[in-house]
Amino acid sequence: MVCASDFSICKLNEITTDFSRWGRKASCLSEIVKAGLPVPQGLVIGTEWFKKYSSKCFRNKNEKAFEGLLVDLQNSIYSSGGWKEIAESSIIARSSATLESKVGVSFSGIFESTIIEDSNKIIDAIKKVWDSTNNLEIKNYIKLHKVSFNIEMAIILQTLVTGDYSGIVHTKDVITGDKDKIFIEYEDWRLGAVVNGNGLSESIKIDKISGDIIGEIKKHNVIYIMNELFKLSNKCEDLLGGPLEIEWVSDHDQIWIVQTRFLE
């Protein structure tokens, strides 16, 4: 099934690679799902909802219609085909902007991601992610990178995965630029060290050709995880064309790819 309506809310595996409609992050994740790689279940809210929400003309002319839009959005989420598959778990609302993950302007870690523990708060979480398009950090990033296009945003509503470890795989060495090396940062999932940038994470490199680990692994139980990440990251790069930045979570022996973007 492929979603056809402009105001669609679709499963990750139902969307196309139309970046203007689904954003780059969701489109990339969809391709990974379709390839049979491990990605948590999720829904995608298309950019048409954001366009309507962010229209000052729409807001100013009819506040009642604006509130009605949010009610329609909530009802559309609850009635969508994939809602029941994620409704019983905690959910995270992630950005999928039209320019996000584009080579040269990744917008890495700039837009909000919001955890939803209560489904009645889902619209508040979506608004928080949408509203992050106007924060000062975004404006400075746009100015620095001379971005000349308007930002439009889809939203990914994804099952929140918890586990033992989490981190980021860079499918090239981000320190030296060597494309024959994979650079992996990791830490205890509860600390969120890598994603939050608090400097507590550990890192290793893996040779893409041989699969040999370069550097010391201080936690012996992560060797299996590193070997699995080596395989998964190579598959993702072959599928999407790299180099990529892949955010992951491990739950015992299961590795989940939660989001990916192109490296700058």
Short mmCIF file of the C-alpha atoms (twelve columns), coordinates in Angstrom:
data_MODEL
# 
_entry.id   MODEL 
# 
loop_
_atom_site.group_PDB 
_atom_site.id 
_atom_site.type_symbol 
_atom_site.label_atom_id 
_atom_site.label_alt_id 
_atom_site.label_comp_id 
_atom_site.label_asym_id 
_atom_site.label_seq_id 
_atom_site.Cartn_x 
_atom_site.Cartn_y 
_atom_site.Cartn_z 
_atom_site.pdbx_PDB_model_num 
ATOM 1   C CA . MET A 1   0.000   0.000  0.000  1 
ATOM 2   C CA . VAL A 2   1.192   3.523  -0.850 1 
ATOM 3   C CA . CYS A 3   -0.442  6.576  0.726  1 
ATOM 4   C CA . ALA A 4   -2.153  8.875  -1.746 1 
ATOM 5   C CA . SER A 5   -3.936  11.631 0.211  1 
ATOM 6   C CA . ASP A 6   -2.106  14.948 0.759  1 
ATOM 7   C CA . PHE A 7   -2.975  14.786 4.473  1 
ATOM 8   C CA . SER A 8   -1.912  11.187 4.890  1 
ATOM 9   C CA . ILE A 9   -0.643  9.546  8.044  1 
ATOM 10  C CA . CYS A 10  1.058   6.356  6.987  1 
ATOM 11  C CA . LYS A 11  3.184   3.480  8.215  1 
ATOM 12  C CA . LEU A 12  6.908   3.835  7.627  1 
ATOM 13  C CA . ASN A 13  6.859   1.035  5.069  1 
ATOM 14  C CA . GLU A 14  4.029   2.677  3.097  1 
ATOM 15  C CA . ILE A 15  5.668   5.989  2.237  1 
ATOM 16  C CA . THR A 16  7.673   6.840  -0.867 1 
ATOM 17  C CA . THR A 17  10.976  8.654  -1.304 1 
ATOM 18  C CA . ASP A 18  9.154   11.931 -1.959 1 
ATOM 19  C CA . PHE A 19  11.274  14.138 0.328  1 
ATOM 20  C CA . SER A 20  8.968   17.144 -0.118 1 
ATOM 21  C CA . ARG A 21  6.100   15.157 1.352  1 
ATOM 22  C CA . TRP A 22  7.713   12.872 3.948  1 
ATOM 23  C CA . GLY A 23  11.033  14.554 4.713  1 
ATOM 24  C CA . ARG A 24  14.439  12.945 4.245  1 
ATOM 25  C CA . LYS A 25  14.785  11.077 7.531  1 
ATOM 26  C CA . ALA A 26  11.457  9.248  7.217  1 
ATOM 27  C CA . SER A 27  12.091  8.452  3.554  1 
ATOM 28  C CA . CYS A 28  15.493  6.952  4.369  1 
ATOM 29  C CA . LEU A 29  14.070  4.918  7.267  1 
ATOM 30  C CA . SER A 30  11.312  3.648  4.994  1 
ATOM 31  C CA . GLU A 31  13.854  2.293  2.528  1 
ATOM 32  C CA . ILE A 32  15.681  0.569  5.390  1 
ATOM 33  C CA . VAL A 33  12.412  -0.992 6.633  1 
ATOM 34  C CA . LYS A 34  11.544  -2.216 3.132  1 
ATOM 35  C CA . ALA A 35  14.976  -3.841 2.899  1 
ATOM 36  C CA . GLY A 36  14.102  -5.939 5.952  1 
ATOM 37  C CA . LEU A 37  16.499  -4.227 8.360  1 
ATOM 38  C CA . PRO A 38  15.479  -3.715 12.034 1 
ATOM 39  C CA . VAL A 39  13.649  -0.417 12.554 1 
ATOM 40  C CA . PRO A 40  11.023  0.184  15.294 1 
ATOM 41  C CA . GLN A 41  7.442   0.459  14.081 1 
ATOM 42  C CA . GLY A 42  6.224   3.927  13.291 1 
ATOM 43  C CA . LEU A 43  3.836   6.314  11.575 1 
ATOM 44  C CA . VAL A 44  4.715   9.337  9.451  1 
ATOM 45  C CA . ILE A 45  2.700   12.568 9.409  1 
ATOM 46  C CA . GLY A 46  3.195   14.277 6.053  1 
ATOM 47  C CA . THR A 47  4.415   17.832 5.530  1 
ATOM 48  C CA . GLU A 48  0.989   19.116 4.459  1 
ATOM 49  C CA . TRP A 49  -0.085  19.125 8.113  1 
ATOM 50  C CA . PHE A 50  2.951   21.242 9.007  1 
ATOM 51  C CA . LYS A 51  2.323   23.692 6.161  1 
ATOM 52  C CA . LYS A 52  -1.198  24.294 7.400  1 
ATOM 53  C CA . TYR A 53  -0.115  24.503 11.045 1 
ATOM 54  C CA . SER A 54  2.696   26.969 10.369 1 
ATOM 55  C CA . SER A 55  0.702   29.261 8.090  1 
ATOM 56  C CA . LYS A 56  0.401   32.609 9.905  1 
ATOM 57  C CA . CYS A 57  -2.357  33.612 7.533  1 
ATOM 58  C CA . PHE A 58  -4.351  30.512 8.470  1 
ATOM 59  C CA . ARG A 59  -3.812  31.093 12.210 1 
ATOM 60  C CA . ASN A 60  -4.647  34.790 12.172 1 
ATOM 61  C CA . LYS A 61  -7.736  34.516 10.027 1 
ATOM 62  C CA . ASN A 62  -9.501  31.786 11.937 1 
ATOM 63  C CA . GLU A 63  -8.341  30.631 15.351 1 
ATOM 64  C CA . LYS A 64  -11.249 28.188 15.547 1 
ATOM 65  C CA . ALA A 65  -10.201 26.562 12.281 1 
ATOM 66  C CA . PHE A 66  -6.631  26.336 13.603 1 
ATOM 67  C CA . GLU A 67  -7.776  24.476 16.707 1 
ATOM 68  C CA . GLY A 68  -9.947  22.324 14.459 1 
ATOM 69  C CA . LEU A 69  -6.883  21.356 12.447 1 
ATOM 70  C CA . LEU A 70  -5.217  19.988 15.567 1 
ATOM 71  C CA . VAL A 71  -8.354  18.022 16.466 1 
ATOM 72  C CA . ASP A 72  -8.459  16.627 12.917 1 
ATOM 73  C CA . LEU A 73  -4.798  15.665 13.192 1 
ATOM 74  C CA . GLN A 74  -5.347  13.812 16.461 1 
ATOM 75  C CA . ASN A 75  -8.380  11.978 15.077 1 
ATOM 76  C CA . SER A 76  -6.472  11.083 11.909 1 
ATOM 77  C CA . ILE A 77  -3.615  9.615  13.975 1 
ATOM 78  C CA . TYR A 78  -5.976  7.531  16.092 1 
ATOM 79  C CA . SER A 79  -7.839  6.229  13.028 1 
ATOM 80  C CA . SER A 80  -4.725  5.492  10.950 1 
ATOM 81  C CA . GLY A 81  -3.922  1.905  10.055 1 
ATOM 82  C CA . GLY A 82  -0.752  1.719  12.109 1 
ATOM 83  C CA . TRP A 83  -1.798  3.475  15.317 1 
ATOM 84  C CA . LYS A 84  -2.777  0.308  17.186 1 
ATOM 85  C CA . GLU A 85  0.685   -1.143 16.519 1 
ATOM 86  C CA . ILE A 86  2.413   1.618  18.503 1 
ATOM 87  C CA . ALA A 87  -0.340  2.854  20.839 1 
ATOM 88  C CA . GLU A 88  0.391   0.447  23.691 1 
ATOM 89  C CA . SER A 89  4.025   1.510  24.101 1 
ATOM 90  C CA . SER A 90  5.874   4.732  24.809 1 
ATOM 91  C CA . ILE A 91  6.330   6.735  21.627 1 
ATOM 92  C CA . ILE A 92  8.908   9.248  20.459 1 
ATOM 93  C CA . ALA A 93  8.046   12.059 18.049 1 
ATOM 94  C CA . ARG A 94  10.987  12.742 15.723 1 
ATOM 95  C CA . SER A 95  11.527  15.386 13.077 1 
ATOM 96  C CA . SER A 96  11.754  14.572 9.378  1 
ATOM 97  C CA . ALA A 97  12.397  17.899 7.707  1 
ATOM 98  C CA . THR A 98  12.642  18.315 3.947  1 
ATOM 99  C CA . LEU A 99  16.221  19.584 4.260  1 
ATOM 100 C CA . GLU A 100 17.243  17.387 7.191  1 
ATOM 101 C CA . SER A 101 19.817  14.691 6.365  1 
ATOM 102 C CA . LYS A 102 20.657  16.378 3.069  1 
ATOM 103 C CA . VAL A 103 24.335  16.137 2.165  1 
ATOM 104 C CA . GLY A 104 25.982  19.332 3.403  1 
ATOM 105 C CA . VAL A 105 23.151  20.347 5.737  1 
ATOM 106 C CA . SER A 106 22.322  17.433 8.030  1 
ATOM 107 C CA . PHE A 107 20.676  19.522 10.825 1 
ATOM 108 C CA . SER A 108 22.021  16.813 13.145 1 
ATOM 109 C CA . GLY A 109 20.641  17.066 16.691 1 
ATOM 110 C CA . ILE A 110 19.053  20.482 16.154 1 
ATOM 111 C CA . PHE A 111 15.334  19.768 15.888 1 
ATOM 112 C CA . GLU A 112 13.402  18.539 18.920 1 
ATOM 113 C CA . SER A 113 12.541  14.904 19.619 1 
ATOM 114 C CA . THR A 114 9.871   14.385 22.274 1 
ATOM 115 C CA . ILE A 115 8.942   11.272 24.252 1 
ATOM 116 C CA . ILE A 116 5.201   10.655 24.610 1 
ATOM 117 C CA . GLU A 117 4.128   8.620  27.634 1 
ATOM 118 C CA . ASP A 118 0.452   9.618  27.438 1 
ATOM 119 C CA . SER A 119 -1.295  9.416  24.052 1 
ATOM 120 C CA . ASN A 120 -3.536  12.304 25.103 1 
ATOM 121 C CA . LYS A 121 -0.414  14.505 24.950 1 
ATOM 122 C CA . ILE A 122 0.479   13.524 21.399 1 
ATOM 123 C CA . ILE A 123 -0.522  16.842 19.805 1 
ATOM 124 C CA . ASP A 124 1.527   18.825 22.341 1 
ATOM 125 C CA . ALA A 125 4.556   16.689 21.452 1 
ATOM 126 C CA . ILE A 126 4.053   17.183 17.715 1 
ATOM 127 C CA . LYS A 127 3.685   20.946 18.168 1 
ATOM 128 C CA . LYS A 128 6.938   21.017 20.160 1 
ATOM 129 C CA . VAL A 129 8.802   19.327 17.305 1 
ATOM 130 C CA . TRP A 130 7.184   21.561 14.682 1 
ATOM 131 C CA . ASP A 131 7.890   24.719 16.697 1 
ATOM 132 C CA . SER A 132 11.586  23.840 16.918 1 
ATOM 133 C CA . THR A 133 11.890  24.981 13.276 1 
ATOM 134 C CA . ASN A 134 11.806  28.550 14.609 1 
ATOM 135 C CA . ASN A 135 14.339  28.340 17.443 1 
ATOM 136 C CA . LEU A 136 17.517  30.420 17.538 1 
ATOM 137 C CA . GLU A 137 19.814  27.436 16.945 1 
ATOM 138 C CA . ILE A 138 18.012  26.657 13.684 1 
ATOM 139 C CA . LYS A 139 18.228  30.264 12.525 1 
ATOM 140 C CA . ASN A 140 21.968  30.347 13.245 1 
ATOM 141 C CA . TYR A 141 22.486  27.018 11.463 1 
ATOM 142 C CA . ILE A 142 20.601  28.253 8.397  1 
ATOM 143 C CA . LYS A 143 22.676  31.427 8.337  1 
ATOM 144 C CA . LEU A 144 25.968  29.541 8.772  1 
ATOM 145 C CA . HIS A 145 25.224  27.058 5.992  1 
ATOM 146 C CA . LYS A 146 23.528  29.633 3.737  1 
ATOM 147 C CA . VAL A 147 20.361  27.564 3.428  1 
ATOM 148 C CA . SER A 148 18.076  29.306 0.947  1 
ATOM 149 C CA . PHE A 149 15.054  26.982 1.078  1 
ATOM 150 C CA . ASN A 150 12.093  26.992 3.437  1 
ATOM 151 C CA . ILE A 151 12.021  24.205 5.999  1 
ATOM 152 C CA . GLU A 152 8.967   21.973 5.926  1 
ATOM 153 C CA . MET A 153 8.593   19.106 8.333  1 
ATOM 154 C CA . ALA A 154 7.027   15.687 8.504  1 
ATOM 155 C CA . ILE A 155 6.857   13.886 11.851 1 
ATOM 156 C CA . ILE A 156 7.820   10.299 12.678 1 
ATOM 157 C CA . LEU A 157 5.845   8.737  15.548 1 
ATOM 158 C CA . GLN A 158 7.973   5.757  16.491 1 
ATOM 159 C CA . THR A 159 7.918   3.088  19.186 1 
ATOM 160 C CA . LEU A 160 10.448  4.145  21.815 1 
ATOM 161 C CA . VAL A 161 13.124  1.479  22.074 1 
ATOM 162 C CA . THR A 162 14.983  1.066  25.357 1 
ATOM 163 C CA . GLY A 163 17.864  -1.282 25.995 1 
ATOM 164 C CA . ASP A 164 21.424  -1.809 27.135 1 
ATOM 165 C CA . TYR A 165 23.467  0.464  24.888 1 
ATOM 166 C CA . SER A 166 22.870  3.216  22.375 1 
ATOM 167 C CA . GLY A 167 25.011  5.318  20.126 1 
ATOM 168 C CA . ILE A 168 25.849  6.515  16.657 1 
ATOM 169 C CA . VAL A 169 27.585  4.815  13.753 1 
ATOM 170 C CA . HIS A 170 29.380  7.057  11.267 1 
ATOM 171 C CA . THR A 171 30.082  5.141  8.068  1 
ATOM 172 C CA . LYS A 172 33.284  7.082  7.622  1 
ATOM 173 C CA . ASP A 173 35.911  8.194  10.124 1 
ATOM 174 C CA . VAL A 174 34.565  11.596 11.173 1 
ATOM 175 C CA . ILE A 175 37.947  12.552 12.642 1 
ATOM 176 C CA . THR A 176 40.180  11.794 9.642  1 
ATOM 177 C CA . GLY A 177 37.591  11.590 6.859  1 
ATOM 178 C CA . ASP A 178 38.727  8.051  5.937  1 
ATOM 179 C CA . LYS A 179 35.829  6.381  4.087  1 
ATOM 180 C CA . ASP A 180 37.343  2.918  4.617  1 
ATOM 181 C CA . LYS A 181 36.751  3.121  8.359  1 
ATOM 182 C CA . ILE A 182 33.554  3.035  10.421 1 
ATOM 183 C CA . PHE A 183 33.501  5.205  13.554 1 
ATOM 184 C CA . ILE A 184 31.178  4.024  16.346 1 
ATOM 185 C CA . GLU A 185 30.299  5.930  19.521 1 
ATOM 186 C CA . TYR A 186 28.437  4.088  22.276 1 
ATOM 187 C CA . GLU A 187 27.413  4.207  25.913 1 
ATOM 188 C CA . ASP A 188 24.929  2.813  28.408 1 
ATOM 189 C CA . TRP A 189 21.474  3.581  26.976 1 
ATOM 190 C CA . ARG A 190 20.301  5.204  30.231 1 
ATOM 191 C CA . LEU A 191 22.956  7.900  30.015 1 
ATOM 192 C CA . GLY A 192 22.157  8.986  26.484 1 
ATOM 193 C CA . ALA A 193 25.741  10.232 26.371 1 
ATOM 194 C CA . VAL A 194 26.291  10.094 22.624 1 
ATOM 195 C CA . VAL A 195 23.053  11.728 21.552 1 
ATOM 196 C CA . ASN A 196 23.116  14.340 24.311 1 
ATOM 197 C CA . GLY A 197 26.751  15.171 23.680 1 
ATOM 198 C CA . ASN A 198 27.783  15.088 27.342 1 
ATOM 199 C CA . GLY A 199 31.229  13.656 26.574 1 
ATOM 200 C CA . LEU A 200 30.792  10.369 28.471 1 
ATOM 201 C CA . SER A 201 30.686  8.042  25.464 1 
ATOM 202 C CA . GLU A 202 33.326  5.603  24.260 1 
ATOM 203 C CA . SER A 203 34.352  5.049  20.643 1 
ATOM 204 C CA . ILE A 204 36.030  2.538  18.364 1 
ATOM 205 C CA . LYS A 205 36.795  2.209  14.661 1 
ATOM 206 C CA . ILE A 206 36.201  -0.763 12.369 1 
ATOM 207 C CA . ASP A 207 37.996  -1.416 9.091  1 
ATOM 208 C CA . LYS A 208 35.335  -1.662 6.363  1 
ATOM 209 C CA . ILE A 209 37.297  -4.187 4.319  1 
ATOM 210 C CA . SER A 210 38.453  -6.652 6.962  1 
ATOM 211 C CA . GLY A 211 35.908  -5.987 9.708  1 
ATOM 212 C CA . ASP A 212 38.763  -5.708 12.202 1 
ATOM 213 C CA . ILE A 213 38.064  -3.603 15.301 1 
ATOM 214 C CA . ILE A 214 40.579  -0.807 15.816 1 
ATOM 215 C CA . GLY A 215 40.925  0.356  19.396 1 
ATOM 216 C CA . GLU A 216 40.170  -1.052 22.816 1 
ATOM 217 C CA . ILE A 217 36.680  -2.191 23.763 1 
ATOM 218 C CA . LYS A 218 36.448  -1.686 27.518 1 
ATOM 219 C CA . LYS A 219 33.141  -3.509 27.886 1 
ATOM 220 C CA . HIS A 220 33.565  -7.093 26.652 1 
ATOM 221 C CA . ASN A 221 29.831  -7.618 26.175 1 
ATOM 222 C CA . VAL A 222 29.635  -5.046 23.364 1 
ATOM 223 C CA . ILE A 223 31.871  -6.955 20.914 1 
ATOM 224 C CA . TYR A 224 28.840  -8.733 19.448 1 
ATOM 225 C CA . ILE A 225 27.038  -5.389 19.123 1 
ATOM 226 C CA . MET A 226 29.977  -3.830 17.281 1 
ATOM 227 C CA . ASN A 227 30.147  -6.731 14.831 1 
ATOM 228 C CA . GLU A 228 26.405  -6.484 14.145 1 
ATOM 229 C CA . LEU A 229 26.644  -2.716 13.679 1 
ATOM 230 C CA . PHE A 230 29.443  -3.276 11.176 1 
ATOM 231 C CA . LYS A 231 27.131  -5.480 9.081  1 
ATOM 232 C CA . LEU A 232 24.067  -3.249 9.423  1 
ATOM 233 C CA . SER A 233 25.870  0.009  8.666  1 
ATOM 234 C CA . ASN A 234 27.427  -1.444 5.502  1 
ATOM 235 C CA . LYS A 235 23.998  -2.607 4.340  1 
ATOM 236 C CA . CYS A 236 22.488  0.836  5.023  1 
ATOM 237 C CA . GLU A 237 25.269  2.613  3.173  1 
ATOM 238 C CA . ASP A 238 24.946  0.275  0.181  1 
ATOM 239 C CA . LEU A 239 21.181  0.827  0.186  1 
ATOM 240 C CA . LEU A 240 21.091  4.612  0.558  1 
ATOM 241 C CA . GLY A 241 24.498  5.690  -0.688 1 
ATOM 242 C CA . GLY A 242 26.711  7.134  2.007  1 
ATOM 243 C CA . PRO A 243 28.335  8.230  4.075  1 
ATOM 244 C CA . LEU A 244 25.712  8.000  6.805  1 
ATOM 245 C CA . GLU A 245 25.180  8.764  10.468 1 
ATOM 246 C CA . ILE A 246 23.043  6.037  12.034 1 
ATOM 247 C CA . GLU A 247 21.519  6.272  15.499 1 
ATOM 248 C CA . TRP A 248 20.995  2.864  17.125 1 
ATOM 249 C CA . VAL A 249 19.860  1.134  20.295 1 
ATOM 250 C CA . SER A 250 20.724  -2.403 21.409 1 
ATOM 251 C CA . ASP A 251 18.310  -4.481 23.475 1 
ATOM 252 C CA . HIS A 252 20.347  -7.535 24.486 1 
ATOM 253 C CA . ASP A 253 21.128  -9.233 21.136 1 
ATOM 254 C CA . GLN A 254 18.713  -7.108 19.088 1 
ATOM 255 C CA . ILE A 255 20.043  -3.986 17.349 1 
ATOM 256 C CA . TRP A 256 17.524  -1.326 16.292 1 
ATOM 257 C CA . ILE A 257 18.141  1.450  13.785 1 
ATOM 258 C CA . VAL A 258 16.112  4.398  15.098 1 
ATOM 259 C CA . GLN A 259 17.141  7.111  12.659 1 
ATOM 260 C CA . THR A 260 19.692  7.847  9.969  1 
ATOM 261 C CA . ARG A 261 20.936  10.883 8.092  1 
ATOM 262 C CA . PHE A 262 23.584  11.734 5.544  1 
ATOM 263 C CA . LEU A 263 26.827  13.063 6.964  1 
ATOM 264 C CA . GLU A 264 27.847  16.612 6.137  1 
# 
